């Protein structure tokens, strides 16, 4: 019933506000096809909603821009808050636009909006089912049955973290998951390649927090939660850890990248919501992430417009 109502509302919305497709004049194309070792889309916080209707056409345009890519994309990564309220009809809308986008794998993390209004058991069932369906459609062998998992693409490891219980704004990372993270990074660090750790909320006092959460008086606002220090201590032991977070809806600018001890922190803007606190706050922004032998480049892109925004690129040189 909700799905039918959502579809009807979107039909009416498009009658009033015609859809604007992204430009195809500057399609997604990697910098160096010859030497690139991994390329993936990096998005944050779509929060597709069954009642905030302006978000869906922005997501639709971003997905269309990906489908217009001229280079192979090994994955599409979304760092949480995929659905505003974790509703099945919201995930169905996301799936409708992503299926057939041409990426090889979908690497998704939960955010607080995916989790906070329902039982943890329902969250795990609905989210894993949604991700597994997308990957089956892409003919990927990535199958998950819980919210934290690892996956390798072209020899590069993604470590996806997810809350171990339903909470409202933060995540709860259990001792068991912390041990799992440490053991995973220990095994991967000896290989010398970058490891991408995906976590919806950033560590405390990073990426402009607490100001970028909109509450400069509460130093505990906007971060991952009580396990922030433990997460930092684990990741900081290893080299070439790239921590990708979202949650803050911060536009491209001074808060996008931060070196946190040994950790490279990248905070990703929202894919559908008008961002804030940056120099470029347009919605439907994110990165095309390209991995080369000695560096990782996060190429800033406005997916709704179909253009790169090179002033906000991030280049991370890897430790030998």
C-alpha positions as CSV (number, residue, x, y, z in Angstrom):
1,X,0.0,0.0,0.0
2,X,2.8,2.4,0.9
3,X,4.7,1.6,-2.2
4,X,1.6,2.4,-4.4
5,X,1.0,5.6,-2.6
6,X,4.6,6.6,-2.9
7,X,4.5,5.9,-6.7
8,X,1.4,8.0,-7.1
9,X,2.9,10.9,-5.1
10,X,6.0,10.9,-7.3
11,X,3.9,10.8,-10.5
12,X,2.1,14.0,-9.3
13,X,5.4,15.6,-8.2
14,X,6.9,15.0,-11.7
15,X,3.9,16.5,-13.3
16,X,4.4,19.7,-11.3
17,X,8.2,19.7,-11.3
18,X,9.7,18.1,-14.5
19,X,12.7,15.9,-14.1
20,X,16.1,17.4,-15.1
21,X,18.6,14.8,-16.3
22,X,22.4,15.2,-15.7
23,X,24.5,16.6,-18.5
24,X,26.3,14.0,-20.6
25,X,29.0,16.4,-21.8
26,X,31.4,15.4,-19.0
27,X,30.7,11.8,-18.2
28,X,32.4,9.8,-15.5
29,X,35.8,8.7,-16.7
30,X,38.9,7.8,-14.7
31,X,42.1,9.8,-14.9
32,X,44.2,7.0,-16.3
33,X,42.6,3.9,-17.6
34,X,46.0,2.3,-18.1
35,X,47.2,2.4,-14.4
36,X,44.0,2.7,-12.4
37,X,43.6,-0.4,-10.1
38,X,40.2,0.3,-8.6
39,X,37.4,2.8,-9.2
40,X,34.2,3.3,-7.3
41,X,31.4,5.7,-6.6
42,X,31.3,7.1,-3.1
43,X,28.0,8.5,-1.8
44,X,26.6,9.5,1.5
45,X,23.2,10.0,3.1
46,X,20.6,9.6,0.2
47,X,17.8,9.5,2.8
48,X,15.3,8.8,0.1
49,X,11.9,9.5,1.6
50,X,8.3,8.6,1.0
51,X,7.2,12.1,1.8
52,X,10.1,14.5,1.2
53,X,9.7,14.1,-2.5
54,X,12.4,16.5,-3.8
55,X,15.0,14.0,-2.8
56,X,14.1,11.2,-5.2
57,X,14.7,13.2,-8.5
58,X,18.1,14.2,-7.1
59,X,18.9,10.5,-6.4
60,X,17.5,9.5,-9.8
61,X,19.8,12.0,-11.6
62,X,22.8,10.8,-9.6
63,X,22.0,7.2,-10.6
64,X,21.6,8.2,-14.2
65,X,25.0,10.0,-14.1
66,X,26.6,6.7,-12.9
67,X,24.8,4.7,-15.6
68,X,26.3,7.2,-18.2
69,X,29.9,6.4,-17.1
70,X,32.5,5.9,-19.8
71,X,34.9,3.9,-17.5
72,X,34.2,0.7,-15.6
73,X,33.1,1.2,-12.0
74,X,34.1,-1.6,-9.7
75,X,31.6,-0.6,-7.0
76,X,29.0,1.9,-5.8
77,X,29.6,2.6,-2.1
78,X,27.0,4.3,0.1
79,X,28.1,5.2,3.6
80,X,24.7,4.9,5.4
81,X,21.3,6.6,5.7
82,X,20.1,5.2,2.5
83,X,16.4,5.4,3.5
84,X,14.9,8.2,5.6
85,X,12.9,5.9,7.8
86,X,14.0,2.4,6.8
87,X,10.8,1.7,5.0
88,X,10.5,-1.0,2.4
89,X,9.0,1.4,-0.2
90,X,12.0,3.7,0.3
91,X,14.5,0.9,-0.4
92,X,12.3,-0.1,-3.4
93,X,12.7,3.4,-4.8
94,X,16.5,3.3,-4.4
95,X,16.7,-0.2,-6.0
96,X,14.6,1.0,-8.9
97,X,17.1,3.6,-9.9
98,X,20.3,1.6,-9.0
99,X,19.5,-1.6,-10.8
100,X,21.1,-1.6,-14.2
101,X,23.5,1.2,-13.3
102,X,26.4,-0.8,-14.7
103,X,28.5,-1.0,-11.5
104,X,30.0,-4.3,-10.6
105,X,29.2,-4.4,-6.8
106,X,27.2,-2.5,-4.2
107,X,28.9,-1.9,-0.9
108,X,26.4,-0.4,1.5
109,X,26.5,0.6,5.2
110,X,23.6,1.3,7.5
111,X,23.1,4.8,9.0
112,X,21.0,5.9,11.9
113,X,18.0,6.6,9.6
114,X,18.1,3.0,8.4
115,X,18.0,1.7,11.9
116,X,16.4,4.0,14.5
117,X,12.6,3.4,14.1
118,X,12.4,-0.4,14.1
119,X,13.6,-3.5,15.8
120,X,17.2,-4.6,15.1
121,X,16.0,-7.9,13.8
122,X,13.9,-6.2,11.2
123,X,16.7,-3.8,10.3
124,X,19.1,-6.6,9.6
125,X,16.6,-8.6,7.6
126,X,15.4,-5.7,5.5
127,X,18.8,-4.1,4.9
128,X,20.7,-7.3,4.0
129,X,17.9,-8.4,1.7
130,X,18.0,-5.0,-0.1
131,X,21.7,-5.1,-0.6
132,X,21.8,-8.8,-1.6
133,X,19.1,-8.2,-4.2
134,X,21.1,-5.3,-5.7
135,X,24.3,-7.4,-5.9
136,X,22.5,-10.4,-7.3
137,X,21.1,-8.1,-10.1
138,X,24.7,-6.9,-10.7
139,X,25.9,-10.6,-10.7
140,X,28.3,-9.8,-7.8
141,X,29.1,-12.6,-5.4
142,X,28.8,-10.3,-2.4
143,X,26.2,-11.7,0.0
144,X,25.8,-10.5,3.6
145,X,23.8,-11.7,6.6
146,X,24.8,-9.0,9.1
147,X,25.6,-5.3,9.1
148,X,29.4,-5.6,9.4
149,X,31.4,-7.4,6.8
150,X,34.5,-7.3,4.6
151,X,34.8,-7.6,0.8
152,X,37.7,-7.5,-1.6
153,X,37.7,-6.0,-5.0
154,X,40.8,-6.2,-7.2
155,X,42.8,-7.1,-4.1
156,X,41.6,-4.1,-2.1
157,X,39.7,-4.6,1.1
158,X,36.5,-2.8,2.2
159,X,35.7,-3.1,5.9
160,X,32.0,-2.1,6.5
161,X,30.9,-1.4,10.1
162,X,27.4,-1.3,11.4
163,X,25.6,-0.8,14.7
164,X,25.0,-3.8,16.8
165,X,21.7,-2.6,18.1
166,X,19.0,0.0,17.2
167,X,19.9,3.4,18.5
168,X,18.7,6.8,17.5
169,X,21.6,9.0,16.3
170,X,24.8,7.2,17.1
171,X,26.0,3.6,16.5
172,X,26.7,1.0,19.1
173,X,29.8,-1.0,18.2
174,X,30.1,-4.1,20.4
175,X,33.3,-5.4,21.9
176,X,33.0,-8.4,19.5
177,X,32.9,-6.1,16.5
178,X,35.9,-4.1,17.8
179,X,37.9,-7.3,18.1
180,X,36.8,-8.3,14.6
181,X,37.9,-4.9,13.3
182,X,41.3,-5.1,14.9
183,X,41.9,-8.6,13.6
184,X,40.8,-7.7,10.1
185,X,43.1,-4.6,9.9
186,X,46.0,-6.5,11.4
187,X,45.7,-9.2,8.7
188,X,45.3,-6.6,5.9
189,X,47.9,-4.0,7.0
190,X,50.8,-6.3,6.2
191,X,49.9,-6.2,2.5
192,X,50.7,-2.5,2.3
193,X,47.6,-1.6,0.3
194,X,45.0,0.9,1.5
195,X,42.1,-0.5,3.5
196,X,38.8,1.3,3.2
197,X,36.8,1.4,6.5
198,X,33.2,2.4,6.0
199,X,31.4,3.8,9.0
200,X,28.3,6.1,8.9
201,X,29.2,8.5,11.7
202,X,32.6,10.1,12.0
203,X,34.9,9.9,15.1
204,X,34.3,12.6,17.7
205,X,35.9,16.0,17.3
206,X,36.7,15.3,13.6
207,X,35.5,17.0,10.4
208,X,34.5,20.2,12.2
209,X,32.5,18.5,15.0
210,X,30.6,19.6,17.0
211,X,30.0,22.7,14.9
212,X,29.2,20.7,11.7
213,X,26.4,18.9,13.6
214,X,24.7,22.2,14.2
215,X,25.3,22.2,17.9
216,X,28.6,23.9,18.9
217,X,27.8,23.8,22.6
218,X,27.6,20.0,22.8
219,X,31.0,18.4,22.1
220,X,29.5,14.9,22.1
221,X,27.0,15.6,19.3
222,X,27.2,14.1,15.8
223,X,29.9,11.4,16.2
224,X,29.8,7.6,16.2
225,X,29.1,7.2,19.9
226,X,30.7,5.8,23.0
227,X,33.1,3.6,21.1
228,X,34.8,6.5,19.2
229,X,38.0,6.3,21.2
230,X,38.3,2.6,20.9
231,X,37.7,2.8,17.2
232,X,40.4,5.4,16.9
233,X,42.9,3.4,18.9
234,X,42.4,0.3,16.7
235,X,42.6,2.1,13.3
236,X,45.5,4.4,14.4
237,X,47.8,1.4,14.8
238,X,47.9,0.7,11.1
239,X,49.1,2.5,8.0
240,X,47.0,3.4,4.9
241,X,43.6,3.2,6.7
242,X,41.1,5.4,4.8
243,X,38.0,6.0,7.0
244,X,35.0,7.0,4.9
245,X,32.0,8.6,6.8
246,X,28.9,10.6,6.2
247,X,26.1,11.7,8.6
248,X,27.1,15.4,8.7
249,X,25.6,16.6,5.4
250,X,28.7,18.8,5.0
251,X,29.5,20.2,1.6
252,X,32.9,20.0,-0.2
253,X,35.4,22.1,1.6
254,X,37.6,22.3,4.6
255,X,35.8,19.6,6.5
256,X,35.9,17.0,3.8
257,X,39.3,15.5,4.5
258,X,41.2,15.3,7.8
259,X,44.3,13.4,8.9
260,X,43.4,11.8,12.2
261,X,46.6,10.5,13.7
262,X,47.6,7.9,11.1
263,X,44.1,7.7,9.7
264,X,42.9,9.4,6.5
265,X,39.4,10.6,7.2
266,X,37.0,11.5,4.3
267,X,33.6,12.8,5.1
268,X,31.1,12.5,2.2
269,X,28.2,15.0,1.6
270,X,24.6,14.0,1.1
271,X,23.4,12.6,-2.2
272,X,20.0,14.3,-2.0
273,X,19.9,17.0,0.7
274,X,21.3,20.5,0.3
275,X,24.5,20.4,2.2
276,X,26.0,22.9,4.6
277,X,29.2,24.2,6.2
278,X,31.2,23.8,2.9
279,X,32.3,25.9,0.0
280,X,30.2,23.8,-2.4
281,X,26.9,22.8,-0.8
282,X,24.9,21.5,-3.7
283,X,22.9,18.3,-3.3
284,X,23.7,15.1,-5.2
285,X,27.4,15.4,-4.6
286,X,30.0,12.8,-3.8
287,X,33.2,11.3,-5.2
288,X,34.6,9.0,-7.9
289,X,37.3,7.3,-6.0
290,X,40.3,6.1,-8.0
291,X,43.0,3.9,-6.6
292,X,46.5,3.8,-8.1
293,X,49.7,2.1,-7.0
294,X,50.9,4.9,-4.7
295,X,47.8,7.1,-4.2
296,X,44.1,7.3,-3.8
297,X,42.2,10.2,-5.5
298,X,38.7,11.2,-4.4
299,X,37.4,13.2,-7.4
300,X,34.6,15.5,-6.3
301,X,31.6,15.3,-8.6
302,X,28.1,16.9,-8.8
303,X,26.2,13.9,-10.0
304,X,22.9,15.8,-10.6
305,X,24.6,18.1,-13.0
306,X,27.0,15.5,-14.4
307,X,30.2,17.5,-13.8
308,X,33.4,17.2,-11.9
309,X,34.2,19.8,-9.3
310,X,38.0,19.6,-9.3
311,X,38.7,22.3,-6.8
312,X,37.6,19.9,-4.1
313,X,39.5,16.8,-5.1
314,X,41.3,14.9,-2.3
315,X,44.6,13.1,-3.1
316,X,46.0,10.7,-0.5
317,X,49.6,9.6,-0.9
318,X,50.1,6.1,0.4
319,X,52.8,5.1,2.9
320,X,55.4,2.7,1.5
